[in-house]
Amino acid sequence: VVVAEEEVVVVAEEEVDAEAEAEAEAEAKAIVEEVVEVEVVKEVDAEAEVTKEAEAKVVEEAEAEAVEAIPSMADYEAEVAASMRKIRTGDIVSGYVITVTRDELLVNIDYIADGIVPAAEILRINDEALADMYKVGDKVKAEILKKDDGEGNVLLSLKKGAQMIVWDELEAHYKNESVINITVSEVVKGGLVCMIKGIRAFMPASLASAAYVEDLSTFVGQSLDVKVVDFDMQKQKVILSRKVIEMVGLEEKRAAFYDTIKVGDRITGTVKKLMNFGAFVNIGPVDGLVRNQDLSWSRVKHPSEVVKEGDTVEVYVTEVDKAKKRIGLGLKDIKDDPFAANSAEFTAGKVYEGEVTRVVDFGAFVKLGEGFEGLVHISQLSDERVEKPSDIVKEGDKVQVKIVEINTKDKRIRLSMKDAKEAEESAQVAKYAQEEGNATTNLKDVFSAFLKDIEK
């Protein structure tokens, strides 16, 4: 019983201690919460104070900026002064069209006043309407004629400004090597004149075409694609070329042509140009030369004796030089070689009558037949010393010549007037001797020695 009572007492005491501990813990927790709440309130109050100060500072700065943003009269004066320094009479300025009327343009030139462009200061073709030339928003370059036209506007001219734009465009074409289209205005010495929006450009005759052009007037009024090959705005120089465009691809065509053509080919061509030494014939992508000696079997002094420019002719190829890009042509037909035909008719050692066709320093050429001509060397013109062949013969003379040699291979004939004269004299003496056959022996003896000398 006593033990049981003691246990009850112990249990009771433990319960009392537990309650006391719980109460103490609850009281401590309440104190902590109160302290935390107080700290939070302090922090919130502190943040609120900082925010009020920041807001006050922002408002103060905004008010200051607003005051500063309000332009003063001094600011307006400074802006106007700065604007007025931007332009001077004669300046070229850029601007945008803001109004188009029948008689003028109103242009914004980024100045305190707008610019006025009268119709008289605009380059127009056939009095073209301004509304057809310009639209609102178009960018223009203008020259300042007056800073104040009397009504507060700036008086402008687009004439010089328009030319400045054209010069800029031409410079861009020159640098980019781009193609432009022009119309030829007139022919002048050495080439063609083309007007490009008021700018004078020149195209030399040598650059008008890849092919030779005899009459440049055929280009007048034509619309041509060209390139600017030389440009100098300060010297007002613009040089154009149509040839550089035509040459594109032409070299490839020529190379292919040289690869396919061969000696002996017959081709139809057009006579392009006559020179003293021959005729140039166009045979497609190239021109070939027919020399005088290849124009005809007869001697030709000038190609105009046989052909004229523009003639369509059939030629044959005599030479192909791919390295030098040169083609030789012939007009005379090889099959109709008169030398071969006449060589059988004429015999070396005989005397024939011929016509002097040409007199040169070293002798004279004598024609015996069509295409059959030989040379009488100066030493064979006479049995006397000859200083100048022209002292003995002249062109057109009919003369007696003896054929000394016929060179079939080289087609050359050597002639002698001296030998022909001696042969003629010998023949006359022989004839006379024959006619005097009944004469005395003394007469025969007189001529016998002479005849022997001639024969030698």
C-alpha positions in Angstrom: 0.0 0.0 0.0 2.8 2.4 1.0 4.6 1.6 -2.3 1.5 2.2 -4.3 1.0 5.5 -2.7 4.5 6.6 -3.4 4.1 5.7 -7.1 0.9 7.8 -7.3 2.7 10.7 -5.8 5.6 10.4 -8.2 3.2 10.3 -11.2 1.3 13.3 -9.9 4.6 15.2 -9.6 5.6 14.3 -13.1 2.3 15.5 -14.5 2.7 18.8 -12.6 6.2 19.3 -14.1 5.0 18.5 -17.6 2.2 21.1 -17.4 4.6 23.7 -16.0 7.1 23.0 -18.9 4.3 23.3 -21.5 3.2 26.6 -20.1 6.7 27.9 -20.1 7.3 26.8 -23.7 4.0 28.5 -24.8 5.0 31.7 -23.0 8.4 31.7 -24.7 6.9 31.2 -28.2 4.5 34.1 -27.6 7.4 36.3 -26.7 9.4 35.3 -29.9 6.4 36.0 -32.1 5.9 39.4 -30.5 9.6 40.3 -31.1 9.4 39.1 -34.8 6.3 41.1 -35.4 7.9 44.2 -34.0 11.0 43.7 -36.3 8.8 43.2 -39.4 7.0 46.4 -38.6 10.2 48.3 -38.3 11.5 46.9 -41.6 8.3 47.8 -43.4 8.4 51.3 -42.0 12.0 51.6 -43.1 11.3 50.5 -46.6 8.3 52.8 -46.8 10.5 55.7 -45.8 13.1 54.8 -48.5 10.4 54.6 -51.2 9.0 58.0 -50.3 12.5 59.5 -50.6 13.0 57.8 -54.0 9.7 59.0 -55.3 10.4 62.5 -54.1 13.8 62.4 -55.9 12.2 61.0 -59.2 9.6 63.7 -59.1 12.2 66.4 -58.5 14.3 65.1 -61.5 11.3 64.9 -63.8 10.3 68.4 -63.0 13.9 69.6 -63.7 14.0 67.8 -67.0 10.6 69.2 -68.0 11.9 72.7 -67.3 15.0 72.0 -69.3 13.0 70.6 -72.2 11.1 73.8 -72.7 13.0 75.7 -75.5 14.0 79.2 -74.7 14.1 82.1 -77.2 17.9 81.7 -77.2 17.4 78.1 -78.3 15.2 79.1 -81.2 17.7 81.8 -82.2 20.6 79.3 -82.1 18.6 76.8 -84.2 17.7 79.4 -86.8 21.2 80.7 -86.9 22.5 77.1 -87.4 19.9 76.6 -90.2 20.8 79.8 -92.0 24.5 78.8 -92.1 23.7 75.7 -94.0 22.9 77.2 -97.4 24.5 79.8 -99.7 23.7 81.0 -103.1 25.1 78.6 -105.6 25.1 75.6 -103.3 23.7 72.3 -104.5 21.2 70.9 -102.0 19.1 67.7 -101.8 15.4 67.7 -101.0 12.1 66.1 -101.4 9.1 67.3 -103.5 6.2 68.1 -101.3 3.9 69.9 -103.8 3.6 69.8 -107.6 1.7 72.5 -109.5 1.4 73.5 -113.1 4.0 76.2 -112.8 6.3 75.2 -109.9 7.6 72.6 -107.4 7.7 73.1 -103.7 10.7 71.3 -102.2 11.6 70.5 -98.6 15.3 71.2 -98.3 15.6 70.7 -94.6 15.8 74.4 -94.0 13.7 76.9 -92.1 12.0 77.8 -95.4 10.9 75.5 -98.2 12.3 75.9 -101.7 10.4 77.0 -104.8 11.4 75.7 -108.3 9.7 77.7 -111.1 9.0 75.7 -114.3 11.6 77.8 -116.1 14.3 76.3 -113.9 13.4 72.7 -114.8 14.9 70.9 -117.8 11.9 69.7 -119.8 11.5 67.9 -123.2 8.8 69.3 -125.5 7.3 71.3 -122.6 6.4 68.1 -120.7 4.0 68.7 -117.8 5.6 68.9 -114.3 3.0 66.5 -113.0 4.3 63.9 -115.5 7.9 64.5 -114.5 7.7 64.7 -110.7 5.6 63.1 -107.9 5.4 64.0 -104.2 8.2 62.3 -102.4 10.7 62.4 -105.4 14.2 63.2 -104.4 15.8 66.1 -106.3 19.0 68.0 -106.3 18.7 71.8 -106.7 20.9 74.8 -107.0 20.2 77.7 -104.7 19.5 80.9 -106.8 18.3 83.1 -103.9 18.0 82.5 -100.2 14.8 84.6 -100.1 12.6 85.1 -103.2 10.8 88.0 -101.5 8.0 85.8 -100.1 10.1 84.0 -97.5 10.9 81.0 -99.8 14.2 79.8 -101.2 14.5 80.2 -105.0 15.8 77.0 -106.5 16.8 75.7 -109.9 16.8 72.0 -111.0 18.8 72.6 -114.2 22.2 72.3 -112.6 21.1 69.9 -110.0 19.6 67.6 -112.6 22.9 67.6 -114.4 24.7 66.8 -111.1 22.4 63.8 -110.8 23.2 62.7 -114.4 27.0 63.1 -113.7 26.6 60.9 -110.6 24.8 58.3 -112.7 27.4 58.4 -115.4 30.2 58.0 -112.9 28.4 55.0 -111.4 28.1 53.5 -114.9 31.8 54.1 -115.5 32.8 52.4 -112.2 30.4 49.5 -112.6 31.1 49.1 -116.3 27.3 48.8 -116.8 25.5 49.2 -120.1 23.4 52.4 -120.9 21.2 53.2 -123.8 21.8 56.4 -125.7 20.6 58.1 -128.9 23.2 59.5 -131.4 22.7 63.2 -132.0 25.1 64.1 -134.7 28.3 63.2 -136.6 31.4 65.4 -135.9 35.0 65.1 -137.0 36.3 61.8 -135.6 33.2 60.4 -134.2 29.6 60.8 -132.9 28.0 63.1 -130.3 25.4 61.8 -127.9 23.4 63.9 -125.5 22.6 62.2 -122.2 20.0 64.2 -120.3 21.8 67.4 -121.2 25.3 66.0 -120.8 27.4 65.9 -124.0 29.2 62.6 -124.6 31.5 61.6 -127.4 32.0 58.2 -129.1 35.1 58.0 -131.4 34.7 56.4 -134.8 37.0 53.6 -133.8 34.7 52.7 -130.9 31.4 53.0 -132.8 31.6 49.4 -133.9 33.7 46.3 -133.9 33.7 46.4 -137.7 34.8 49.2 -139.9 32.1 51.8 -140.7 32.6 54.0 -143.7 29.6 56.3 -143.2 29.0 57.3 -139.5 25.9 59.3 -140.4 24.0 56.0 -140.5 24.2 56.0 -136.7 22.4 59.4 -136.3 19.1 59.0 -134.6 19.8 55.3 -133.7 19.4 54.0 -130.2 22.5 52.2 -129.1 23.7 50.2 -126.1 27.1 51.6 -125.0 29.5 51.7 -122.0 31.3 54.6 -120.5 35.0 53.9 -121.1 36.4 57.2 -119.9 35.0 59.7 -117.4 36.2 63.1 -116.0 33.5 65.3 -114.5 35.9 68.2 -113.9 36.9 68.2 -117.5 33.3 67.6 -118.6 34.5 64.5 -120.5 32.4 61.4 -121.2 33.7 58.8 -123.7 31.4 56.1 -124.9 32.1 52.8 -126.7 29.7 50.5 -128.5 32.6 48.3 -129.7 33.4 46.9 -126.2 29.8 45.4 -126.1 30.1 44.0 -129.6 33.4 42.5 -128.8 31.8 40.3 -126.0 31.8 36.8 -127.4 33.3 37.9 -130.7 36.7 36.5 -129.7 35.2 33.1 -129.0 33.5 33.2 -132.4 36.8 34.2 -134.1 38.7 31.4 -132.3 36.1 28.8 -133.4 36.3 30.2 -137.0 40.1 29.9 -137.1 39.8 26.3 -135.9 37.5 25.3 -138.8 38.7 27.4 -141.8 41.5 26.0 -144.0 43.5 27.0 -147.1 41.5 26.4 -150.3 38.1 26.9 -148.7 35.8 29.0 -150.9 33.7 31.6 -149.0 31.2 34.3 -150.0 32.1 37.7 -148.4 31.5 41.4 -148.6 34.1 44.0 -149.7 34.5 46.3 -146.6 37.4 48.6 -147.4 39.8 49.3 -150.3 43.4 50.2 -149.7 46.2 50.9 -152.1 47.6 47.4 -151.5 44.4 45.4 -151.6 40.8 44.9 -150.5 39.5 43.8 -147.1 36.6 41.3 -147.4 34.4 40.4 -144.4 33.8 36.7 -144.2 31.8 36.4 -141.0 33.5 37.1 -137.7 36.7 38.2 -139.4 38.0 40.2 -142.3 40.5 38.8 -144.8 42.8 40.6 -147.1 42.9 40.2 -150.9 46.1 41.7 -152.1 46.2 43.4 -155.5 48.1 40.5 -157.1 45.3 38.1 -155.9 42.5 40.3 -157.2 43.1 39.5 -160.9 45.5 37.7 -163.2 46.1 41.0 -164.8 48.3 43.6 -163.1 46.2 45.7 -160.7 47.3 49.2 -159.7 44.4 49.8 -157.3 41.7 47.4 -156.1 39.0 49.8 -157.4 39.9 48.5 -160.9 38.3 45.1 -159.9 35.9 45.6 -157.0 34.1 48.4 -155.0 33.1 48.6 -151.4 29.8 46.7 -150.7 30.4 44.2 -153.5 29.5 40.6 -152.7 32.3 38.4 -153.9 33.3 34.7 -153.8 36.9 34.3 -152.5 39.1 31.4 -151.6 41.5 31.1 -148.7 45.2 31.4 -149.5 46.6 31.7 -146.0 45.5 31.1 -142.4 47.7 32.5 -139.6 46.0 31.7 -136.3 48.8 33.2 -134.1 48.7 36.5 -135.9 44.9 36.2 -136.5 45.4 36.9 -140.2 43.6 35.4 -143.2 44.8 35.8 -146.8 42.2 35.6 -149.6 42.2 35.4 -153.4 39.6 36.6 -155.8 41.1 35.3 -159.1 40.2 31.7 -159.9 43.2 29.4 -159.8 41.6 27.2 -162.4 41.6 30.1 -164.9 45.4 30.8 -164.6 46.2 32.6 -167.8 49.9 32.0 -167.3 49.5 28.3 -167.8 47.3 28.9 -170.8 49.6 31.4 -172.5 52.9 29.7 -171.7 52.1 27.2 -174.4 51.3 30.0 -176.9 54.5 31.9 -176.4 58.0 30.5 -176.9 61.3 31.5 -175.4 63.7 33.0 -177.9 61.0 34.6 -180.1 60.1 38.2 -180.5 56.6 39.5 -179.7 54.8 42.8 -179.5 53.7 43.9 -176.1 52.3 46.9 -174.1 54.2 48.6 -171.4 52.0 48.4 -168.3 54.3 49.8 -165.6 57.7 51.7 -165.5 59.8 51.2 -162.4 63.3 52.2 -161.4 64.8 48.8 -162.4 63.0 48.4 -165.7 59.5 48.1 -167.3 56.7 45.5 -167.2 55.3 44.5 -170.6 52.1 42.6 -171.1 52.1 40.0 -173.9 48.7 38.6 -173.2 45.9 38.7 -170.6 47.6 37.7 -167.4 50.9 37.0 -169.2 53.4 39.8 -168.3 57.1 40.0 -168.1 59.9 42.3 -166.9 62.4 44.1 -169.2 65.3 44.8 -166.9 66.9 48.2 -167.2 70.0 46.6 -168.7 67.8 45.1 -171.5 66.0 48.2 -172.5 68.6 49.4 -174.9 72.1 48.6 -176.2 73.1 52.0 -174.8 73.5 52.8 -171.1 70.1 53.8 -169.5 69.9 56.0 -166.5 66.1 56.0 -166.1 63.7 53.5 -167.8 61.3 56.4 -168.2 63.7 57.9 -170.7 63.2 55.0 -173.0 59.5 53.9 -172.5 56.3 55.0 -170.9 53.1 53.3 -169.9 51.0 52.4 -172.9 53.8 52.1 -175.3 53.7 49.3 -177.8 57.2 47.6 -177.9 58.9 44.7 -179.4 60.4 42.3 -176.9 62.2 39.0 -177.1 61.3 36.3 -174.5 64.5 35.3 -172.8 63.0 32.9 -170.3 59.6 31.6 -169.1 59.7 30.4 -165.5 56.5 28.3 -165.2 57.1 27.5 -161.5 57.5 31.0 -160.3 55.3 32.5 -163.1 58.0 34.9 -164.2 59.0 36.0 -167.7 62.3 37.7 -168.6 62.1 39.9 -171.6 64.6 42.0 -173.6 64.0 44.9 -175.9 67.7 45.1 -176.8 67.7 41.5 -178.0 64.5 42.1 -179.9 65.9 45.1 -181.7 69.1 43.1 -182.6 67.0 40.2 -183.8 64.8 42.5 -185.9 67.9 44.1 -187.4 69.4 40.7 -188.1 66.1 39.6 -189.8 66.0 42.7 -191.9 69.6 42.2 -193.0 68.9 38.5 -193.8 65.8 39.5 -195.8 67.7 42.1 -197.7 70.5 39.7 -198.4 68.0 37.2 -199.7 66.4 39.7 -201.9 69.8 40.6 -203.3 70.6 37.0 -204.0 71.8 37.8 -207.5 74.0 40.6 -206.3 77.8 40.3 -206.5 79.7 38.2 -204.1 81.3 41.4 -202.8 78.0 42.6 -201.5 77.4 39.3 -199.7 80.8 39.5 -198.1 80.0 42.9 -196.8 77.0 41.7 -194.9 78.3 38.3 -193.9 80.6 39.7 -191.2 77.7 41.9 -189.9 75.4 38.9 -189.7 77.9 36.9 -187.8 78.3 39.7 -185.2 74.5 39.9 -184.7 74.2 36.1 -184.3 76.9 36.2 -181.6 
